[in-house]
Amino acid sequence: MRELSMAKWGYLTRRVSNLAEASLGPMVREPRLGDLVVSTVTAVGVHDHLENPVGRRVRLYSGDLVVGAYGNRYATDFFEGYLPSRAEVHLLTAGGLIGKVASAHTSRGAPTELEVVGALVDQAGAPLSLDDFARVRSSPAEPDIGTVMVVGSSMNAGKTTTASSIIRGFTRAGLRVGAAKVTGSGSGKDNWSYLDAGAYCVVDFIDFGMPSTFGYPISRLITAMYDMRNALVADGAQVVVMEIADGVLQDETRMLVEQLPGFADQVVLAVSDALAAVAGIELLGRLDVEVRVISGLVTASPLGSRETQAATGLPVRSPGELAERAVFDLLGHCSAAASGVASFDGELACLPGSAVV
């Protein structure tokens, strides 16, 4: 077997420290969510690149050694995958999520095939998991200005674009914005999008020991959601923008959304069309979640925006508008004398709890 140093490490391993102290060992237990494993590429499929820990796309070849993590995937537009029962596995994401494909969208090609050759182990030979590298939990805290949660009607409704635009708007107002991807399958693209928009600090579920969130107990996901916000406040965020993956009909998403009253100060719904907006607002209303603003893919069409606003009676804001002054729709009206002001390109906008910047 070649040296482990020759392996290609997936993005999911970005928190793995002391690589010199890790080695390839035998598989001594049944696969568990988050276990770090070493595999050989046996056939390159739709994932012909691996996203490495710093975000570079590394081309895969048959025979490559890959370090990733066991996990499940829930992607209505890609793969449905689960923990494997045999050594023959698939690459479920470009970030290095490893499991067995159960179903796939008809537009996708065959998965990249792997064979597990062993576990990543510590110096004592014990199997390593992402849990071993999780961030230390911070004390409970809430941001001074508030928490904005972005949810969507489905995958590809524009959630990340919407969240990034909100981050951009608050950043341009001179605020320190903390951003978090609460659920999903480990990949760096969302984090990079938040950082590119100006986020002051970013965390996701990988920081709390999960390679993906599908299949974890809801109690752990709820705890992680609070831990993420606590961590961002500890890192200096004045306002927090969080995104929950998938659509509100997905089980974990729906159960997390049930926690939003009392957690999120404002909720933004990203949708692809007017009907999704109507249905989404109705479903969220049954969970006592009030939507403040609608955004997402629907805003690509002025007609779609007008149709959505007429059907829902809610403000519909494009990502471009949210990156501008429309971002202040999310925090309501306030008294500058009582609450302070924030600067936005030379103009003043009211922000609850903010300081003059």
VENFEN-V125313 format. One record per pair of residues at least 12 apart in sequence whose C-alpha atoms are under 8 Angstrom apart, sorted by sequence separation. I is the first residue (numbers start at 1). J is the second residue. D is the distance in Angstrom with one decimal. If there is no record, write none. Layout:
i=I j=J d=D
i=I j=J d=D
This chain:
i=48 j=60 d=5.4
i=71 j=83 d=5.8
i=89 j=101 d=8.0
i=150 j=162 d=7.5
i=167 j=179 d=7.6
i=191 j=203 d=7.7
i=305 j=317 d=8.0
i=339 j=351 d=6.7
i=340 j=352 d=7.0
i=342 j=354 d=6.8
i=48 j=61 d=7.7
i=70 j=83 d=6.4
i=79 j=92 d=6.7
i=150 j=163 d=6.3
i=191 j=204 d=7.9
i=339 j=352 d=5.1
i=340 j=353 d=6.6
i=341 j=354 d=6.3
i=342 j=355 d=6.9
i=343 j=356 d=7.6
i=24 j=38 d=7.2
i=336 j=350 d=5.7
i=339 j=353 d=5.1
i=340 j=354 d=5.6
i=341 j=355 d=6.3
i=342 j=356 d=5.6
i=343 j=357 d=6.3
i=83 j=98 d=7.8
i=84 j=99 d=5.3
i=179 j=194 d=6.6
i=335 j=350 d=6.8
i=336 j=351 d=7.6
i=339 j=354 d=6.5
i=340 j=355 d=5.4
i=341 j=356 d=5.4
i=342 j=357 d=5.8
i=44 j=60 d=7.0
i=83 j=99 d=4.9
i=84 j=100 d=5.2
i=208 j=224 d=6.8
i=334 j=350 d=5.9
i=339 j=355 d=7.9
i=340 j=356 d=6.1
i=341 j=357 d=7.7
i=44 j=61 d=6.6
i=82 j=99 d=5.3
i=83 j=100 d=6.2
i=277 j=294 d=7.5
i=299 j=316 d=7.4
i=333 j=350 d=6.8
i=334 j=351 d=6.7
i=44 j=62 d=6.3
i=81 j=99 d=6.0
i=82 j=100 d=5.3
i=299 j=317 d=7.0
i=300 j=318 d=7.5
i=333 j=351 d=7.8
i=334 j=352 d=6.3
i=4 j=23 d=6.8
i=41 j=60 d=7.8
i=43 j=62 d=5.7
i=73 j=92 d=6.8
i=81 j=100 d=5.2
i=82 j=101 d=6.7
i=92 j=111 d=7.3
i=186 j=205 d=7.9
i=205 j=224 d=7.1
i=299 j=318 d=5.2
i=325 j=344 d=7.7
i=4 j=24 d=7.0
i=41 j=61 d=7.0
i=42 j=62 d=5.3
i=81 j=101 d=4.2
i=82 j=102 d=7.2
i=91 j=111 d=6.5
i=179 j=199 d=6.3
i=186 j=206 d=6.8
i=294 j=314 d=7.0
i=299 j=319 d=8.0
i=331 j=351 d=6.9
i=41 j=62 d=5.0
i=42 j=63 d=6.1
i=80 j=101 d=5.8
i=81 j=102 d=5.2
i=90 j=111 d=6.1
i=91 j=112 d=5.5
i=177 j=198 d=7.7
i=178 j=199 d=5.9
i=179 j=200 d=8.0
i=183 j=204 d=7.7
i=293 j=314 d=6.3
i=294 j=315 d=6.3
i=295 j=316 d=5.7
i=328 j=349 d=7.6
i=331 j=352 d=7.3
i=40 j=62 d=7.8
i=41 j=63 d=5.1
i=79 j=101 d=6.4
i=80 j=102 d=5.5
i=81 j=103 d=7.1
i=90 j=112 d=5.7
i=91 j=113 d=6.5
i=177 j=199 d=5.1
i=178 j=200 d=5.8
i=179 j=201 d=6.4
i=180 j=202 d=5.7
i=181 j=203 d=6.9
i=182 j=204 d=5.9
i=183 j=205 d=6.5
i=267 j=289 d=7.7
i=269 j=291 d=6.6
i=292 j=314 d=7.2
i=293 j=315 d=5.4
i=294 j=316 d=4.7
i=295 j=317 d=5.2
i=296 j=318 d=6.8
i=328 j=350 d=7.8
i=40 j=63 d=5.7
i=41 j=64 d=5.3
i=79 j=102 d=7.5
i=80 j=103 d=5.1
i=90 j=113 d=4.7
i=91 j=114 d=6.9
i=176 j=199 d=7.1
i=177 j=200 d=5.2
i=178 j=201 d=4.9
i=179 j=202 d=4.8
i=180 j=203 d=5.0
i=181 j=204 d=4.8
i=182 j=205 d=6.0
i=205 j=228 d=8.0
i=267 j=290 d=6.8
i=268 j=291 d=5.8
i=271 j=294 d=7.3
i=292 j=315 d=7.6
i=293 j=316 d=6.0
i=294 j=317 d=6.3
i=295 j=318 d=5.6
i=296 j=319 d=7.1
i=328 j=351 d=7.6
i=40 j=64 d=5.6
i=41 j=65 d=6.5
i=79 j=103 d=5.9
i=80 j=104 d=6.1
i=89 j=113 d=6.0
i=90 j=114 d=5.4
i=176 j=200 d=5.4
i=177 j=201 d=6.8
i=178 j=202 d=5.8
i=179 j=203 d=6.6
i=180 j=204 d=5.3
i=181 j=205 d=6.9
i=204 j=228 d=7.1
i=266 j=290 d=7.8
i=267 j=291 d=5.1
i=268 j=292 d=5.9
i=269 j=293 d=6.5
i=270 j=294 d=5.9
i=271 j=295 d=6.5
i=272 j=296 d=6.4
i=273 j=297 d=7.4
i=274 j=298 d=7.1
i=293 j=317 d=6.9
i=295 j=319 d=6.9
i=40 j=65 d=4.6
i=41 j=66 d=7.3
i=72 j=97 d=7.8
i=79 j=104 d=4.5
i=88 j=113 d=7.3
i=89 j=114 d=5.1
i=186 j=211 d=5.4
i=203 j=228 d=6.5
i=266 j=291 d=7.1
i=267 j=292 d=5.7
i=268 j=293 d=5.0
i=269 j=294 d=4.9
i=270 j=295 d=4.7
i=271 j=296 d=5.2
i=272 j=297 d=4.7
i=273 j=298 d=4.9
i=39 j=65 d=5.7
i=40 j=66 d=6.1
i=71 j=97 d=5.9
i=72 j=98 d=7.9
i=78 j=104 d=5.5
i=79 j=105 d=6.6
i=88 j=114 d=6.0
i=89 j=115 d=5.9
i=171 j=197 d=7.9
i=185 j=211 d=6.5
i=186 j=212 d=5.5
i=266 j=292 d=6.1
i=267 j=293 d=7.2
i=268 j=294 d=5.8
i=269 j=295 d=6.2
i=270 j=296 d=4.2
i=271 j=297 d=6.0
i=272 j=298 d=4.5
i=38 j=65 d=6.9
i=39 j=66 d=5.2
i=68 j=95 d=7.8
i=69 j=96 d=6.4
i=70 j=97 d=5.9
i=71 j=98 d=6.0
i=72 j=99 d=6.5
i=77 j=104 d=7.6
i=78 j=105 d=5.1
i=88 j=115 d=4.7
i=89 j=116 d=7.1
i=167 j=194 d=7.0
i=171 j=198 d=6.0
i=185 j=212 d=4.2
i=257 j=284 d=7.9
i=261 j=288 d=6.8
i=268 j=295 d=7.1
i=269 j=296 d=7.6
i=270 j=297 d=7.2
i=271 j=298 d=6.0
i=38 j=66 d=5.7
i=39 j=67 d=6.5
i=68 j=96 d=4.5
i=69 j=97 d=5.3
i=70 j=98 d=4.8
i=71 j=99 d=6.0
i=76 j=104 d=7.9
i=77 j=105 d=5.4
i=87 j=115 d=5.4
i=88 j=116 d=6.6
i=171 j=199 d=7.0
i=184 j=212 d=5.6
i=185 j=213 d=6.6
i=203 j=231 d=7.9
i=261 j=289 d=6.1
i=38 j=67 d=4.6
i=39 j=68 d=7.9
i=67 j=96 d=7.1
i=68 j=97 d=5.9
i=69 j=98 d=5.7
i=70 j=99 d=5.9
i=76 j=105 d=6.8
i=87 j=116 d=5.0
i=164 j=193 d=6.3
i=168 j=197 d=4.8
i=183 j=212 d=7.1
i=184 j=213 d=5.7
i=185 j=214 d=7.9
i=203 j=232 d=7.3
i=258 j=287 d=5.8
i=260 j=289 d=6.7
i=37 j=67 d=5.8
i=38 j=68 d=6.5
i=66 j=96 d=7.8
i=68 j=98 d=6.4
i=78 j=108 d=6.5
i=87 j=117 d=7.6
i=160 j=190 d=6.5
i=164 j=194 d=5.2
i=167 j=197 d=6.1
i=168 j=198 d=5.9
i=183 j=213 d=5.5
i=184 j=214 d=7.2
i=202 j=232 d=7.1
i=257 j=287 d=7.6
i=258 j=288 d=7.7
i=274 j=304 d=6.6
i=278 j=308 d=7.8
i=36 j=67 d=7.0
i=37 j=68 d=5.6
i=163 j=194 d=7.6
i=167 j=198 d=6.7
i=168 j=199 d=7.6
i=183 j=214 d=7.9
i=201 j=232 d=6.5
i=258 j=289 d=7.6
i=273 j=304 d=6.6
i=274 j=305 d=7.7
i=277 j=308 d=6.8
i=36 j=68 d=5.7
i=37 j=69 d=5.7
i=161 j=193 d=7.9
i=165 j=197 d=7.0
i=167 j=199 d=6.2
i=248 j=280 d=7.4
i=257 j=289 d=7.6
i=36 j=69 d=4.4
i=37 j=70 d=7.1
i=160 j=193 d=7.6
i=164 j=197 d=5.7
i=274 j=307 d=6.3
i=275 j=308 d=7.7
i=278 j=311 d=6.9
i=35 j=69 d=5.4
i=36 j=70 d=6.6
i=201 j=235 d=6.8
i=218 j=252 d=6.5
i=222 j=256 d=6.5
i=274 j=308 d=4.4
i=278 j=312 d=6.2
i=34 j=69 d=5.4
i=35 j=70 d=5.4
i=201 j=236 d=7.8
i=221 j=256 d=7.6
i=273 j=308 d=7.3
i=277 j=312 d=7.4
i=33 j=69 d=7.7
i=34 j=70 d=5.3
i=200 j=236 d=8.0
i=201 j=237 d=7.1
i=293 j=329 d=7.7
i=33 j=70 d=5.3
i=34 j=71 d=6.1
i=200 j=237 d=6.9
i=218 j=255 d=7.2
i=222 j=259 d=7.8
i=274 j=311 d=7.2
i=292 j=329 d=7.9
i=293 j=330 d=7.2
i=14 j=52 d=8.0
i=32 j=70 d=6.6
i=33 j=71 d=4.9
i=183 j=221 d=7.9
i=214 j=252 d=7.3
i=218 j=256 d=7.6
i=292 j=330 d=6.6
i=11 j=50 d=7.9
i=14 j=53 d=4.6
i=31 j=70 d=7.0
i=32 j=71 d=7.7
i=33 j=72 d=7.6
i=182 j=221 d=8.0
i=10 j=50 d=6.2
i=11 j=51 d=5.5
i=13 j=53 d=6.4
i=14 j=54 d=7.4
i=9 j=50 d=8.0
i=10 j=51 d=5.7
i=11 j=52 d=4.6
i=12 j=53 d=6.9
i=8 j=50 d=7.7
i=10 j=52 d=4.6
i=11 j=53 d=4.0
i=182 j=224 d=7.6
i=9 j=52 d=5.7
i=10 j=53 d=5.9
i=11 j=54 d=7.1
i=51 j=94 d=5.5
i=52 j=95 d=7.0
i=182 j=225 d=6.0
i=8 j=52 d=7.3
i=9 j=53 d=6.8
i=11 j=55 d=6.8
i=47 j=91 d=7.2
i=50 j=94 d=4.8
i=51 j=95 d=5.0
i=49 j=94 d=6.4
i=50 j=95 d=6.1
i=51 j=96 d=7.4
i=47 j=93 d=7.2
i=50 j=96 d=6.7
i=182 j=228 d=7.7
i=47 j=94 d=6.0
i=180 j=228 d=6.7
i=180 j=229 d=7.7
i=8 j=58 d=7.8
i=33 j=83 d=7.2
i=32 j=83 d=7.3
i=31 j=83 d=6.6
i=31 j=84 d=7.0
i=179 j=232 d=7.4
i=13 j=67 d=7.7
i=31 j=85 d=7.5
i=178 j=232 d=5.4
i=13 j=68 d=6.6
i=30 j=85 d=8.0
i=178 j=233 d=7.4
i=8 j=64 d=7.4
i=10 j=66 d=7.2
i=12 j=68 d=6.5
i=13 j=69 d=7.7
i=7 j=64 d=7.0
i=8 j=65 d=6.1
i=9 j=66 d=5.8
i=10 j=67 d=6.1
i=12 j=69 d=6.9
i=7 j=65 d=4.7
i=8 j=66 d=4.8
i=9 j=67 d=4.8
i=10 j=68 d=5.5
i=178 j=236 d=7.9
i=6 j=65 d=7.3
i=7 j=66 d=5.4
i=8 j=67 d=6.2
i=9 j=68 d=6.6
i=178 j=237 d=4.9
i=7 j=67 d=6.6
i=69 j=129 d=7.8
i=176 j=236 d=7.1
i=177 j=237 d=5.2
i=178 j=238 d=7.3
i=180 j=240 d=7.8
i=182 j=242 d=6.7
i=183 j=243 d=7.7
i=184 j=244 d=7.6
i=4 j=65 d=7.9
i=69 j=130 d=7.8
i=176 j=237 d=5.1
i=177 j=238 d=6.1
i=178 j=239 d=6.2
i=179 j=240 d=5.8
i=180 j=241 d=6.5
i=181 j=242 d=5.9
i=182 j=243 d=5.9
i=183 j=244 d=5.4
i=184 j=245 d=5.3
i=46 j=108 d=7.1
i=176 j=238 d=5.3
i=177 j=239 d=5.2
i=178 j=240 d=4.6
i=179 j=241 d=4.9
i=180 j=242 d=4.7
i=181 j=243 d=5.0
i=182 j=244 d=5.2
i=183 j=245 d=5.3
i=184 j=246 d=7.4
i=46 j=109 d=5.3
i=175 j=238 d=6.5
i=176 j=239 d=6.7
i=177 j=240 d=5.8
i=178 j=241 d=6.2
i=179 j=242 d=5.6
i=180 j=243 d=6.3
i=181 j=244 d=6.3
i=182 j=245 d=7.2
i=45 j=109 d=6.8
i=46 j=110 d=5.8
i=47 j=111 d=6.6
i=48 j=112 d=7.2
i=175 j=239 d=7.3
i=177 j=241 d=7.2
i=181 j=245 d=7.6
i=266 j=330 d=6.1
i=45 j=110 d=5.3
i=46 j=111 d=5.4
i=47 j=112 d=5.8
i=266 j=331 d=7.2
i=45 j=111 d=4.8
i=46 j=112 d=6.1
i=265 j=331 d=7.9
i=44 j=111 d=7.5
i=45 j=112 d=3.9
i=44 j=112 d=4.6
i=45 j=113 d=7.0
i=43 j=112 d=5.8
i=44 j=113 d=6.4
i=42 j=112 d=7.9
i=43 j=113 d=5.0
i=183 j=253 d=7.9
i=41 j=112 d=7.5
i=42 j=113 d=5.5
i=43 j=114 d=7.1
i=41 j=113 d=6.1
i=42 j=114 d=5.3
i=134 j=206 d=7.5
i=135 j=207 d=5.5
i=41 j=114 d=4.5
i=42 j=115 d=6.7
i=134 j=207 d=5.3
i=135 j=208 d=5.7
i=40 j=114 d=5.4
i=41 j=115 d=6.6
i=133 j=207 d=7.8
i=134 j=208 d=4.6
i=135 j=209 d=7.8
i=167 j=241 d=6.8
i=39 j=114 d=5.9
i=40 j=115 d=5.2
i=134 j=209 d=4.7
i=166 j=241 d=7.6
i=39 j=115 d=5.2
i=40 j=116 d=6.4
i=130 j=206 d=7.5
i=133 j=209 d=6.7
i=39 j=116 d=4.1
i=40 j=117 d=6.9
i=131 j=208 d=7.0
i=132 j=209 d=7.3
i=38 j=116 d=5.9
i=39 j=117 d=5.3
i=77 j=155 d=7.4
i=131 j=209 d=4.1
i=163 j=241 d=6.7
i=37 j=116 d=7.0
i=38 j=117 d=5.9
i=39 j=118 d=7.1
i=76 j=155 d=7.1
i=130 j=209 d=4.6
i=131 j=210 d=7.1
i=163 j=242 d=7.3
i=37 j=117 d=7.9
i=38 j=118 d=5.4
i=75 j=155 d=7.6
i=129 j=209 d=7.7
i=130 j=210 d=6.4
i=163 j=243 d=6.7
i=37 j=118 d=6.1
i=38 j=119 d=5.8
i=130 j=211 d=7.3
i=37 j=119 d=4.4
i=38 j=120 d=6.5
i=12 j=95 d=5.8
i=36 j=119 d=6.2
i=37 j=120 d=5.3
i=160 j=243 d=7.1
i=10 j=94 d=7.5
i=11 j=95 d=4.7
i=12 j=96 d=6.0
i=35 j=119 d=7.9
i=36 j=120 d=5.5
i=159 j=243 d=7.0
i=10 j=95 d=5.1
i=11 j=96 d=6.3
i=12 j=97 d=7.2
i=10 j=96 d=4.5
i=140 j=226 d=7.8
i=159 j=245 d=7.8
i=9 j=96 d=7.6
i=140 j=227 d=7.7
i=142 j=229 d=7.1
i=97 j=185 d=7.7
i=141 j=229 d=7.5
i=142 j=230 d=6.7
i=97 j=186 d=7.2
i=138 j=227 d=6.8
i=141 j=230 d=5.2
i=96 j=186 d=7.9
i=137 j=227 d=6.3
i=140 j=230 d=5.4
i=143 j=233 d=5.7
i=155 j=245 d=7.3
i=26 j=117 d=7.8
i=27 j=118 d=5.3
i=36 j=127 d=7.6
i=95 j=186 d=5.9
i=139 j=230 d=6.4
i=142 j=233 d=6.6
i=148 j=239 d=8.0
i=150 j=241 d=7.5
i=155 j=246 d=4.8
i=26 j=118 d=4.9
i=27 j=119 d=5.4
i=35 j=127 d=7.4
i=36 j=128 d=5.8
i=93 j=185 d=7.4
i=95 j=187 d=5.0
i=138 j=230 d=5.7
i=139 j=231 d=8.0
i=141 j=233 d=6.5
i=146 j=238 d=7.6
i=147 j=239 d=6.1
i=148 j=240 d=6.2
i=149 j=241 d=5.9
i=150 j=242 d=6.1
i=151 j=243 d=6.2
i=152 j=244 d=7.7
i=154 j=246 d=5.3
i=155 j=247 d=6.0
i=25 j=118 d=5.5
i=26 j=119 d=5.7
i=35 j=128 d=6.2
i=36 j=129 d=5.3
i=93 j=186 d=7.7
i=94 j=187 d=7.2
i=95 j=188 d=7.5
i=137 j=230 d=7.9
i=138 j=231 d=5.5
i=141 j=234 d=7.7
i=145 j=238 d=5.9
i=146 j=239 d=5.2
i=147 j=240 d=4.8
i=148 j=241 d=4.8
i=149 j=242 d=4.9
i=150 j=243 d=4.8
i=151 j=244 d=5.5
i=152 j=245 d=7.5
i=153 j=246 d=7.6
i=154 j=247 d=3.7
i=24 j=118 d=6.1
i=25 j=119 d=5.1
i=35 j=129 d=4.2
i=36 j=130 d=6.9
i=93 j=187 d=7.7
i=137 j=231 d=7.1
i=143 j=237 d=6.6
i=144 j=238 d=5.4
i=145 j=239 d=5.2
i=146 j=240 d=6.4
i=147 j=241 d=5.9
i=148 j=242 d=6.3
i=149 j=243 d=5.8
i=150 j=244 d=6.5
i=151 j=245 d=7.1
i=152 j=246 d=6.7
i=153 j=247 d=4.5
i=154 j=248 d=7.0
i=24 j=119 d=5.8
i=25 j=120 d=6.0
i=34 j=129 d=5.3
i=35 j=130 d=6.5
i=139 j=234 d=7.9
i=143 j=238 d=5.2
i=144 j=239 d=6.6
i=147 j=242 d=7.5
i=149 j=244 d=7.6
i=152 j=247 d=5.0
i=153 j=248 d=5.8
i=154 j=249 d=7.9
i=24 j=120 d=5.0
i=25 j=121 d=5.7
i=34 j=130 d=5.3
i=138 j=234 d=6.8
i=143 j=239 d=5.4
i=151 j=247 d=7.2
i=152 j=248 d=6.4
i=153 j=249 d=7.7
i=23 j=120 d=5.7
i=24 j=121 d=6.1
i=34 j=131 d=7.0
i=143 j=240 d=6.6
i=151 j=248 d=7.2
i=22 j=120 d=6.4
i=23 j=121 d=5.4
i=22 j=121 d=5.6
i=23 j=122 d=6.5
i=28 j=127 d=7.8
i=22 j=122 d=4.9
i=23 j=123 d=7.5
i=25 j=125 d=6.7
i=27 j=127 d=8.0
i=21 j=122 d=6.2
i=22 j=123 d=6.4
i=21 j=123 d=5.9
i=25 j=127 d=7.8
i=162 j=270 d=7.1
i=74 j=184 d=8.0
i=159 j=269 d=8.0
i=74 j=185 d=7.9
i=159 j=270 d=5.5
i=73 j=185 d=6.4
i=158 j=270 d=5.8
i=157 j=270 d=5.7
i=158 j=271 d=6.9
i=16 j=130 d=7.5
i=97 j=211 d=6.8
i=157 j=271 d=4.9
i=158 j=272 d=7.5
i=15 j=130 d=7.8
i=97 j=212 d=7.8
i=149 j=264 d=6.1
i=157 j=272 d=5.0
i=17 j=133 d=7.5
i=147 j=263 d=7.5
i=148 j=264 d=5.8
i=149 j=265 d=7.9
i=151 j=267 d=7.3
i=153 j=269 d=7.3
i=156 j=272 d=7.9
i=238 j=354 d=7.9
i=13 j=130 d=7.6
i=16 j=133 d=6.0
i=147 j=264 d=5.1
i=148 j=265 d=6.0
i=149 j=266 d=6.4
i=150 j=267 d=5.9
i=151 j=268 d=6.3
i=152 j=269 d=5.4
i=153 j=270 d=6.4
i=154 j=271 d=7.3
i=15 j=133 d=6.0
i=146 j=264 d=7.5
i=147 j=265 d=5.3
i=148 j=266 d=4.9
i=149 j=267 d=4.9
i=150 j=268 d=4.8
i=151 j=269 d=5.2
i=152 j=270 d=4.6
i=153 j=271 d=5.3
i=15 j=134 d=7.6
i=146 j=265 d=5.9
i=147 j=266 d=6.7
i=148 j=267 d=5.8
i=149 j=268 d=6.2
i=150 j=269 d=6.0
i=151 j=270 d=6.2
i=152 j=271 d=5.9
i=153 j=272 d=7.5
i=148 j=268 d=7.4
i=150 j=270 d=7.1
i=153 j=276 d=6.2
i=153 j=277 d=7.4
i=153 j=280 d=6.1
i=55 j=188 d=6.2
i=162 j=295 d=6.6
i=55 j=189 d=7.9
i=162 j=296 d=6.0
i=161 j=296 d=7.3
i=51 j=187 d=7.6
i=51 j=188 d=7.8
i=158 j=295 d=7.7
i=159 j=296 d=6.3
i=158 j=296 d=4.3
i=73 j=212 d=6.9
i=157 j=296 d=5.7
i=158 j=297 d=5.2
i=71 j=211 d=6.3
i=72 j=212 d=6.6
i=74 j=214 d=6.3
i=157 j=297 d=5.5
i=70 j=211 d=7.5
i=71 j=212 d=6.2
i=72 j=213 d=7.6
i=73 j=214 d=6.1
i=156 j=297 d=7.9
i=157 j=298 d=7.9
i=69 j=211 d=6.5
i=72 j=214 d=5.7
i=71 j=214 d=8.0
i=72 j=215 d=6.6
i=172 j=323 d=8.0
i=166 j=319 d=7.6
i=169 j=322 d=6.0
i=170 j=323 d=7.6
i=165 j=319 d=5.3
i=168 j=322 d=8.0
i=169 j=323 d=3.9
i=165 j=320 d=6.8
i=168 j=323 d=5.2
i=169 j=324 d=5.3
i=162 j=318 d=7.9
i=166 j=322 d=5.4
i=167 j=323 d=7.4
i=169 j=325 d=7.0
i=162 j=319 d=5.4
i=165 j=322 d=5.6
i=166 j=323 d=5.7
i=170 j=327 d=6.9
i=161 j=319 d=6.7
i=165 j=323 d=4.7
i=169 j=327 d=5.7
i=162 j=322 d=7.7
i=166 j=327 d=6.0
i=175 j=342 d=7.8
i=174 j=342 d=6.7
i=173 j=342 d=5.9
i=174 j=343 d=6.4
i=173 j=343 d=5.2
i=174 j=344 d=7.3
i=75 j=246 d=7.6
i=173 j=344 d=4.5
i=172 j=344 d=6.1
i=173 j=345 d=7.4
i=172 j=345 d=7.3
i=12 j=186 d=5.9
i=11 j=186 d=7.3
i=12 j=187 d=7.1
i=34 j=209 d=7.0
i=11 j=187 d=6.4
i=34 j=210 d=5.8
i=11 j=188 d=6.8
i=33 j=210 d=7.5
i=34 j=211 d=5.7
i=33 j=211 d=7.7
i=148 j=330 d=7.6
i=174 j=357 d=6.3
i=146 j=331 d=7.9
i=15 j=206 d=7.9
i=15 j=207 d=7.2
i=12 j=206 d=6.8
i=12 j=211 d=6.0
i=145 j=351 d=7.3
i=145 j=352 d=5.8
i=145 j=353 d=5.3
i=144 j=353 d=5.9
i=145 j=354 d=6.3
i=144 j=354 d=7.1
